[in-house]
Amino acid sequence: MPVPKKKTSKARSRRRYAVWLGKAKLQAQRAMTIGRSILSGRNTGFYYPKAKSEEEEEE
């Protein structure tokens, strides 16, 4: 099993953590944008299943 040969410096580990947080923030922004477009009805370019209305379920 591979193990690190030297201790990782605080600067390097903090930099990696900052990059990881930045990627997560970008994904969260994209998810919010898609959600807003779905709710506003201006969505084009992606598919999502629409909920069945009550009339369709009764038939």
PyMOL commands that set and color helices and strands:
alter all, ss='L'
color gray80, all
select helices_A, chain A and resi 10-40+54-58
alter helices_A, ss='H'
color red, helices_A
deselect
rebuild
show_as cartoon
